[in-house]
Amino acid sequence: MNEQHNPWFETTVQQLNDPQNQRVWSVIVSLFGDLAQDKGARISGSALTRIITPMGIKPEAIRVALHRLRKDGWIESARSGRASVHYLTEYGRNQSAAVTPRIYERRAAAPGDWHLLIAEDGAGQATLDEVLLLSNYVAVNRTTALGHGPMPRNLDDLLAAGVNSMSVPGWLKARLFPDHLQDACAALQRDLQQIAPPPAGLTPAQTGTLRTLIVHRWRRVVLRHPDLPPSFHPEDWAGEACRALVFQLLDRLPQPELSALDAQTE
């Protein structure tokens, strides 16, 4: 197939693209996290351009985003002959690896062993703020956190209480899954439902473009709320239906080999 004249590919890119909320550096982070997260994995500048430019992103914007990511310690760049190659730093790999399980988990986690931590207004607030940096805690209000897993020790300035059963009120569901997050999830679900099955003959770069768009949109939904069982979800939460559609499409778009991206001619 000609990369420039593939109606299904072009239509699908338009369907998945989100130009109003497009941060190029974040798109590149999604790309490396999906295609080149392993140590030693490198993507050439030309392959990166072929994957990203169909999204309506100009090469100049890619260069600016790469500069930012190098400055922030995410990516390193080097020369390979006359070409440039880019790869995740150890910091970038660690950051990507930290969120990979949540992005690629095919079934939502359903944590148990809940406990509450309550701080006195003032003295214990700093301690509670530190606890809330951990991924297994969510804020109920300014002085109360809900967590799962073993109850922490040595938190003498917090009241800690185990929770055997729990009723989740609507106001907490709305706080954990705010309207803008529900809207983003519902929009992704609608877009995925309108995509026809991929045709045969997509190039490695086209597959890379589509996978990056899917992962990027899904990442911006699934990483913006904590892992919580269904009892915490609002009644119209589309997250799990959306999850199924994401992996249904990713399974039909197998991850391309990096060597195939580099071997592909313009």
Secondary structure per residue as TSV (DSSP state, phi and psi in degrees):
chain	resnum	aa	ss	phi	psi
A	1	M	-	360.0	144.1
A	2	N	-	-78.8	125.1
A	3	E	T	-62.5	-25.3
A	4	Q	T	-88.4	-14.4
A	5	H	-	-136.1	70.5
A	6	N	-	-128.5	97.4
A	7	P	H	-55.6	-42.2
A	8	W	H	-63.0	-45.5
A	9	F	H	-61.7	-47.9
A	10	E	H	-63.8	-41.1
A	11	T	H	-65.1	-40.9
A	12	T	H	-68.3	-39.1
A	13	V	H	-61.1	-44.1
A	14	Q	H	-62.1	-37.8
A	15	Q	H	-67.3	-37.6
A	16	L	H	-88.8	-20.5
A	17	N	-	-68.7	149.2
A	18	D	-	-136.0	69.0
A	19	P	G	-62.9	-25.0
A	20	Q	G	-72.4	-22.9
A	21	N	G	-120.4	36.7
A	22	Q	-	-96.8	104.5
A	23	R	-	-100.5	115.1
A	24	V	H	-62.2	-40.6
A	25	W	H	-60.4	-36.5
A	26	S	H	-70.9	-36.6
A	27	V	H	-60.7	-42.4
A	28	I	H	-66.0	-38.2
A	29	V	H	-61.0	-43.1
A	30	S	H	-62.2	-41.3
A	31	L	H	-61.7	-51.0
A	32	F	H	-66.0	-37.9
A	33	G	H	-62.2	-31.4
A	34	D	H	-89.5	-41.5
A	35	L	H	-103.0	-25.1
A	36	A	S	-147.7	54.0
A	37	Q	-	-87.1	-25.3
A	38	D	S	-69.5	152.1
A	39	K	T	-61.0	133.4
A	40	G	T	89.7	-10.5
A	41	A	-	-75.3	129.1
A	42	R	-	-131.5	146.5
A	43	I	E	-122.8	130.3
A	44	S	E	-72.3	157.0
A	45	G	H	-60.5	-38.1
A	46	S	H	-68.5	-38.4
A	47	A	H	-66.5	-41.3
A	48	L	H	-59.3	-42.3
A	49	T	H	-64.6	-42.7
A	50	R	H	-64.4	-33.3
A	51	I	H	-75.3	-41.1
A	52	I	H	-90.5	-35.5
A	53	T	G	-61.9	-29.5
A	54	P	G	-61.3	-16.0
A	55	M	G	-79.6	0.7
A	56	G	T	88.5	13.2
A	57	I	-	-95.8	128.2
A	58	K	-	-81.2	151.8
A	59	P	H	-54.4	-34.1
A	60	E	H	-63.0	-39.2
A	61	A	H	-68.1	-33.8
A	62	I	H	-64.9	-43.2
A	63	R	H	-62.9	-42.0
A	64	V	H	-63.2	-42.6
A	65	A	H	-65.3	-40.6
A	66	L	H	-63.2	-38.8
A	67	H	H	-60.9	-44.0
A	68	R	H	-62.7	-43.7
A	69	L	H	-67.2	-35.1
A	70	R	H	-65.4	-43.9
A	71	K	H	-62.1	-36.4
A	72	D	T	-84.1	-1.0
A	73	G	T	84.2	13.2
A	74	W	S	-84.1	-39.5
A	75	I	E	-131.8	146.5
A	76	E	E	-116.6	151.9
A	77	S	E	-127.1	149.0
A	78	A	E	-148.2	169.7
A	79	R	E	-98.7	139.9
A	80	S	E	-129.7	93.4
A	81	G	T	69.0	-125.5
A	82	R	T	-93.6	-2.9
A	83	A	E	-101.7	160.7
A	84	S	E	-103.2	146.7
A	85	V	E	-128.6	151.7
A	86	H	E	-131.0	145.0
A	87	Y	E	-153.7	155.5
A	88	L	E	-71.0	140.0
A	89	T	-	-74.5	173.5
A	90	E	H	-59.5	-40.5
A	91	Y	H	-60.8	-45.9
A	92	G	H	-62.4	-40.8
A	93	R	H	-64.3	-42.0
A	94	N	H	-64.6	-41.4
A	95	Q	H	-65.1	-41.4
A	96	S	H	-65.9	-43.5
A	97	A	H	-63.5	-31.4
A	98	A	H	-64.7	-31.8
A	99	V	H	-104.8	-8.2
A	100	T	H	-56.5	-45.1
A	101	P	H	-58.2	-38.7
A	102	R	H	-71.1	-37.2
A	103	I	H	-69.2	-40.6
A	104	Y	H	-103.2	7.7
A	105	E	-	-70.7	122.8
A	106	R	S	-80.5	-16.4
A	107	R	S	-128.4	133.7
A	108	A	-	-63.5	139.8
A	109	A	-	-65.1	146.5
A	110	A	-	-127.8	72.6
A	111	P	-	-65.2	153.5
A	112	G	-	-129.7	-156.8
A	113	D	-	52.9	59.5
A	114	W	E	-82.3	151.1
A	115	H	E	-149.1	155.0
A	116	L	E	-106.9	142.0
A	117	L	E	-120.6	127.9
A	118	I	E	-124.9	128.9
A	119	A	E	-105.7	147.3
A	120	E	-	-69.3	139.8
A	121	D	T	-63.2	105.3
A	122	G	T	123.7	-87.8
A	123	A	T	-61.7	-46.5
A	124	G	T	-86.7	-0.9
A	125	Q	H	-63.2	-39.9
A	126	A	H	-63.8	-40.0
A	127	T	H	-63.8	-44.6
A	128	L	H	-63.7	-38.8
A	129	D	H	-61.1	-37.9
A	130	E	H	-67.0	-41.3
A	131	V	H	-61.7	-38.2
A	132	L	T	-68.3	-10.4
A	133	L	T	-73.6	-18.4
A	134	L	S	-77.3	144.7
A	135	S	T	-70.3	-18.3
A	136	N	T	-93.7	17.2
A	137	Y	E	-124.3	145.6
A	138	V	E	-131.0	146.7
A	139	A	E	-80.8	129.1
A	140	V	E	-87.7	-46.0
A	141	N	E	-154.1	-165.5
A	142	R	T	-65.4	-26.4
A	143	T	T	-117.4	5.1
A	144	T	E	-133.1	135.4
A	145	A	E	-128.6	147.3
A	146	L	E	-113.9	128.7
A	147	G	E	-133.5	163.2
A	148	H	E	-125.4	159.1
A	149	G	S	97.9	-172.5
A	150	P	S	-58.8	141.6
A	151	M	-	-70.2	130.7
A	152	P	-	-67.1	155.2
A	153	R	S	-107.9	171.9
A	154	N	S	58.5	35.0
A	155	L	-	-115.3	64.2
A	156	D	T	-65.6	-20.3
A	157	D	T	-93.9	9.4
A	158	L	E	-120.9	144.2
A	159	L	E	-84.0	122.7
A	160	A	E	-115.1	131.3
A	161	A	E	-141.1	128.6
A	162	G	E	-71.2	151.5
A	163	V	E	-122.0	114.4
A	164	N	S	-86.9	-34.4
A	165	S	S	-143.6	155.6
A	166	M	-	-148.2	137.2
A	167	S	-	-111.1	124.1
A	168	V	-	-100.7	113.2
A	169	P	-	-74.1	159.9
A	170	G	H	-60.3	-34.8
A	171	W	H	-65.9	-33.9
A	172	L	H	-73.2	-39.4
A	173	K	H	-58.6	-42.5
A	174	A	H	-67.6	-32.7
A	175	R	H	-71.5	-39.6
A	176	L	H	-76.9	-29.4
A	177	F	S	-127.7	74.4
A	178	P	-	-66.0	166.8
A	179	D	H	-56.6	-42.6
A	180	H	H	-64.1	-33.8
A	181	L	H	-72.2	-42.7
A	182	Q	H	-62.3	-39.0
A	183	D	H	-65.4	-42.4
A	184	A	H	-63.8	-40.1
A	185	C	H	-67.6	-44.4
A	186	A	H	-63.9	-37.4
A	187	A	H	-65.8	-41.9
A	188	L	H	-64.1	-41.1
A	189	Q	H	-59.8	-45.4
A	190	R	H	-62.1	-42.6
A	191	D	H	-64.9	-42.3
A	192	L	H	-66.5	-35.5
A	193	Q	H	-66.2	-23.4
A	194	Q	T	-90.0	-2.5
A	195	I	-	-88.0	126.5
A	196	A	-	-75.2	159.0
A	197	P	-	-56.7	141.0
A	198	P	-	-62.0	139.1
A	199	P	-	-78.2	165.4
A	200	A	T	-73.0	155.3
A	201	G	T	92.7	9.7
A	202	L	-	-64.0	142.3
A	203	T	-	-77.0	161.7
A	204	P	H	-56.3	-39.6
A	205	A	H	-67.2	-39.9
A	206	Q	H	-63.0	-41.9
A	207	T	H	-61.6	-41.7
A	208	G	H	-62.2	-39.7
A	209	T	H	-60.6	-48.8
A	210	L	H	-67.8	-42.4
A	211	R	H	-62.2	-41.5
A	212	T	H	-61.8	-44.0
A	213	L	H	-64.1	-43.2
A	214	I	H	-64.3	-49.9
A	215	V	H	-63.2	-39.6
A	216	H	H	-65.0	-45.1
A	217	R	H	-64.5	-44.1
A	218	W	H	-66.9	-41.1
A	219	R	H	-58.2	-38.2
A	220	R	H	-74.5	-10.0
A	221	V	H	-97.1	-54.7
A	222	V	H	-71.6	-25.9
A	223	L	T	-87.7	-1.0
A	224	R	T	-101.5	10.3
A	225	H	S	-145.5	152.9
A	226	P	-	-75.3	161.3
A	227	D	-	-69.8	116.4
A	228	L	-	-140.2	146.5
A	229	P	-	-69.8	165.9
A	230	P	G	-55.7	-26.2
A	231	S	G	-64.6	-16.2
A	232	F	G	-91.6	-11.4
A	233	H	S	-80.3	141.0
A	234	P	-	-61.2	157.4
A	235	E	T	-58.4	-36.3
A	236	D	T	-101.2	22.0
A	237	W	-	-67.6	125.6
A	238	A	-	-100.0	11.2
A	239	G	H	-57.8	-45.4
A	240	E	H	-76.2	-34.2
A	241	A	H	-64.3	-38.5
A	242	C	H	-66.5	-41.8
A	243	R	H	-56.3	-45.5
A	244	A	H	-61.9	-41.1
A	245	L	H	-67.4	-38.0
A	246	V	H	-58.4	-49.8
A	247	F	H	-77.5	-25.4
A	248	Q	H	-61.7	-41.3
A	249	L	H	-78.1	-41.1
A	250	L	H	-60.6	-36.3
A	251	D	H	-63.8	-27.4
A	252	R	T	-87.7	-4.8
A	253	L	S	-125.8	74.2
A	254	P	-	-57.9	145.8
A	255	Q	-	-59.0	124.0
A	256	P	-	-74.0	149.3
A	257	E	-	-69.8	141.4
A	258	L	H	-63.2	-34.4
A	259	S	H	-64.1	-32.4
A	260	A	H	-70.2	-35.6
A	261	L	H	-64.4	-41.6
A	262	D	H	-74.2	-29.9
A	263	A	H	-78.9	-18.6
A	264	Q	-	-66.5	134.3
A	265	T	-	-86.2	156.3
A	266	E	-	-62.7	360.0
